[in-house]
Amino acid sequence: MKKNFFNYREMRQKVLLTNDLGRYVFLSKEEFYRFLRDQLDPQEEITQRLMDEFFLYDGSEYEFVERAGEAFRMYRRNLFQGAALHIFVLTKQCNQQCVYCQASTELERHTQMSGETAAKAVDIALQTTAQYVTFEFQGGEPLMNFDTLQFIVEYAEEQNQSCGKNLEFSVVTNLMLLDEEKLEFLIKHGVSICTSLDGDEILHNKNRPYFQQNTFEILKKKIQMIQDKGASVSAIQTTTRDSLPRYREMVDQYLAFGLNQITIRPLTQLGYAAKNWAKIGYTVDEFLNFYRKSLDYIIERNQQGTFILEGHARMFLSKIFCRDAGNYMELRSPCGGAIGQLAYYYNGKVYSCDEARMLAEMGDDSFCLGNVEQDTYESIVNNPVCKTIAKSSCLEGLADCDGCVYQPYCGTCPVISYARYQTVYPSMLQEYRCRIYKGIQDILFEKLEQQDEEVVEIFRRWCE
């Protein structure tokens, strides 16, 4: 028997092994030492498991590469799609001033995408090689430029009659400006609605003020209005220092609003979040402690019969259980910047991702790939910046990542790295988000190693 490439780390009383195909196995330390010394009995159950998961193989290398190569291509099939996510930044204006906003917004400044610019952006987006395409509307607050949102949806539907894409729409909005007329349009055209909910009333109002009004109460009424129409709404959470002691209240509030998924997100240290870090930020260990407590409470609620899942756990577990690397842009190798997503700014500039346009709002245009006025999809993705992003986010080629046991499941964001460290090749061992993602995976694999059948079954249900 011959060994395939693998990474490993000790975990509690066992050793976790992973390989490039996203497969994993736990070995006792005694089994691991025999594995290294080629002393495993071919008839042992663990030997067959290692062969099934491509850690060991018999026969020729050519036969193994053909078999493993097919499994690898299936696991990483997201890399062959093209840009599937297209973000339209309809306006820089916003009617809230959140304490962690990643980019400055001003009410008095008229910065909205015009219909002419929108049409050119749609034309480029529909040139993508991806068959399944999502148009996502962002801001600022996208409902402050609802006319352009309507135009894009209707124009894209018309143009897509000749393109034949599987086209979907989504809007990320604080819901403050949602009314019956806007909602009717969104429902009619199948536009999925995502809002922000940081926790209970105390926490949400503190993080997301709105003209000295009770933001939480307004949000509550808007969510109810959507649900009364038979439509669904999802929400995203952002963790601040004030969130840390309120994990139970946070989860319970999602359930109270009928939301069965919560993605516990760390702050991105851009814009106001970076400026306010001393007040709203936290250490990696503090966030991971909050994440662990939140996950344990979510599991507890599932054990009590109430279904709710944690989004980051679902993303990682889908890779682990379902052998699907997924298409979450920041957790792929290389990342989704430009090759998986594009962001069209209100002024027509095209960026590699949402983080890149946020960096531009801070005065740095390094990740601009072109402009809808003169560029095509082909010229945009062939921009040298696109190649730099792909190269610098390919974990298999990064010294701090290629030997990491979590490399098959993880990813990095060169834009955030550049913003924080002035290089797309930071020391990942010290990088903030790297340590958070590794910590989350530590927590998940520790639970898998404990082999609590009830917990594992809950995890599997999250991936269905």
Secondary structure, 3 states (H helix, E strand, C coil): CEECCCEEEEECCEEEEECCCCCEEEEEHHHHHHHHCCCCCCCCHHHHHHHHCCCEECCCHHHHHHHHHHHHHHHCHHHHCCCCEEEEECECCCCCCCCCCCCCCCCCCCCECCHHHHHHHHHHHCCCCCCEEEEEEECCCHHHHHHHHHHHHHHHHHHHHHHCCEEEEEEECCCCCCCHHHHHHHHHCCEEEEEECCCCHHHHHHHCCECCECHHHHHHHHHHHHHHCCCCEEEECCCCHHHCCCHHHHHHHHHHCCCCEECCCCCCCCHHHHHCHHHHCCCHHHHHHHHHHHHHHHHHHHHCCCCCEEHHHHHHHHHHHHCCCCCCHHHCCCCCECCCEEEECCCCEEECCHHHHHHHHCCCCCCEEEECCCCCHHHHHCCHHHHHHHHHCCHHHCCCCCCCCCHHHCCCCHHHHHHHHCCCCCCCCCCHHHHHHHHHHHHHHHHHHHCCHHHHHHHHHHCC
